[in-house]
Amino acid sequence: MIVYHGSQRIIESPVYSFGKEEKDFGRGFYCTESLELAKEWACPIQKDGYANIYDLEIDSLNVLNLNSGNFNILNWLALLMKNRRFNLSKNKTLGISGKKYIIENFLPDISGYDVIIGYRADDRYFAFAKDFIQGGISVRQLSNAMKLGELGEQVVLMSQKAFDHISFKGYETSDSSIYYEMRMEREMRANSAFNAMHEAVDFRRDDLFILDILREGVKSDDPRLR
């Protein structure tokens, strides 16, 4: 499996347990199968970066794929809520109760897994998650929002075994004059589409909001989450 890691530097030897804990799935090495996305991630500022290229021998690794049929969007959200810090700008009581409930009832056990595959939540997409937890959008709308900017999946190395099975194959330079602008445009498209979704009359009788989940004690096996 070929994966790419966008960065402001060349990383020939990724190091296990290095990096920030407050990322989507916790401390790990965050990659993508998309070269173009990696080049965008390499340019968070107007400075050229690098798409590091690796071969990941994934067949011998224990993989947790959050986008498989065995999980739902709230399992992904629970990991996000547990690992990333955020401030609640509105409906704080609902947001605090919702966060606690989601973590307690939807957090997948990631112990024993070498690799996690799931949505990537940059700042704009993290805002979508916050909007849900504060009661602004439904589960269905959150699921749709995660596809708005075609941000794709991330492949995250979580264990020493995973790091032992990755090898550096080279890199491609990411021209910030191209990829910084592409990154900004992708975020703007997602934001515009999200605002349009908010403004549209798109309510369904079976929509689940965080308040419904709290009142009904919804669990992961609820068919409305599929």
N, C-alpha and C positions, 0 to 999 in steps of 0.2 A: 504494500500500500504506500503510495507516494503522498506525503503531506508537506505543507509549507507553513513556515512561521514568519510573519511579518514583524520586522524590528528595525530600529535605527542602527543596529550593528549586526555584524556577521557572527553567528553562533555555531561554531563547529562542534562543540561538545556540550549539549544541554546537561544541566546538573540537577539531579533529584533533590527535592526539598528546598530549591532556590526559588525566590520570587515572593510575591505578595499573597497573603492568605485571603484578603478581601476581594476575591475575584469570583466569577459566577459559580464555579464548583469547588472553590477553595484553592489551595496552593497546588500548582501543576504547570505543565508546559502546554500552552494553548496553540493548536495548529488548525489548519483547514485543508480540505482536499482541493480547494480552488486557488490557483496561482494568482488570478486577478484579485480576489478578495485579500489574499495575503499582501499583495502590493499596496492595496488601499490601507490595510491595517499598519503597514510599515510607515505610513505618512500621516501621523496624527497632527503634525505641524508642517509648515512649508519648508521641509528639508528632506533631501533624498534619503531613502531607506533601502532595506534589503528584504527580499523574499528568500529566506533560507529553505533549502530543499533537502528532504530526508526520505529515506526508505524505512518504513515501520513494518516490522515482521509481526503482523497482528494476529495471525492464525493461532499462535501459541499463547495469546494473552486473553485474559478474562475481561470481556467488554460489556459495559452497560450502555445500551442505546436507548436514550430517553424518548426518541422519536419512533420507536417500534410500537407495535400494537399493544404491548404489555403495560404501557404507561400512558398518562394523560398530561395535559398542560400544567395541571396543578402539582404534579410530581416535580416537574422542572422548576416551577415557581417556588416550591418549598426549599429547594436547594439554593435558589437565588436569594430568597428572604433570609436564609440562615447565614449565608456567607458575605453578602454585601450590605453595607451600611446605607441608610437613607433616612431623610427627614420627611415626616408627614406634613404636607402643607395644608390639608383640609381633612375634615372628618377623622380627627386623630383617634378618638375613642374606637370608632369602627375599624380604622386601620390597624391599631394596636391589637385589638381582639382578633381581627382577621389574620394578621401575621402569625399570631400565636397558634391559632387553630390550624392554619395551613401547615405550619412546621410540625405540629404535634400529630397530624393525621395524614399527611401526604408526603412527608420526607422519606425518600427511598434510602435504604441501607446501602451505602457505597463502599463499605468495608470489604476488602477482598477483591475489589475490581482494579484492574491495571489501567484501563482506559474508559473514559466516559465520552459519549457522543451526544450532543444536544444542541439546542438553539444557542446562539451567541447574543448576549444582551449588552450592546454598547449603551451610551447614555440615553439616546432617544428611545431605544427599546426597553430600557430599564424604567423609563418614564411611563411606558404603557403598562408595565407590571404594577407600578405604584398606583396608576389610575384604577386598575382593577381592585387592588387591596383596599382602596379608599371608597369603593362603591360606584365609580364612574362608568365602568363598562362591565359587560357580562363575560362569562367564561368563553362563550362562542366568539365574542368580539376580540377578546384577548388572543385567542388562537388565530383568528384572521389577521390581527395586527402584527403578529410575529412573522408573517409572510409578506408584509407590505413592501419592505425595501429589499427583498430577496437577499437577506444577509447570510443565509445559508447555515450550515452546521459547523460546529467546532469539534475537533478531535483533541481530547485533553489527556495527556500522559500523567498518571496519578501515582504510580508505584516505581520502586527501583527496578523491578523486572521490566516494566515498559521502557525505561531509560536504557536498559541493557539491550533492548531490541530495536533501537533506532540508530541509524547511521547517516552521517552527513554526506550529501552528494554534490553540494555546491550552492550557488546562490544566483539570483538575478537582481540587478539594481532596479529600484523603484523610483522613477522620476517624479518628484513631488509636483512639478508643474502639470502633470497629468493626473496622478493618483490622489493627490490631496484634493484636487477639484472633484474627482469622481466620488471620493468619500463624502465630501460635503453635499454633492448633488444627490447621492443616495439617501442621505439623512433628510434632506429637504423633501424628496419625493415621498419618503415614508411619513414625514410629518404632515404633509399636505393631504395624503391619502387618509391618514388617521383623523385629521380634522374633518374631512369630508364624511368619514364614517360616523363621527359624532353628530354631525349636522343632519345626516340622512334619517328618514323615518325607517328604522331597521329593528324595531322591537318585535320579539316573538314571545308568545305566551309561555313557552318552555325555557326561556332564557334563565340562566342561573347567575345571580349576582352574589357578591360576598355575603350580603345580609341573609339571603336565602340559604346559603351554605351553613351559616352559623345557626339560624333558626331551626333548620331541618336536620342538623347533624350529619351532613352529607359526607360520605366516605369515598375512597378510591374506586370501589366497585359499582358506584352509581352509574347506570347506563347513560344518563344525560351527559356524562363527561367524555363519552366516546365520540 
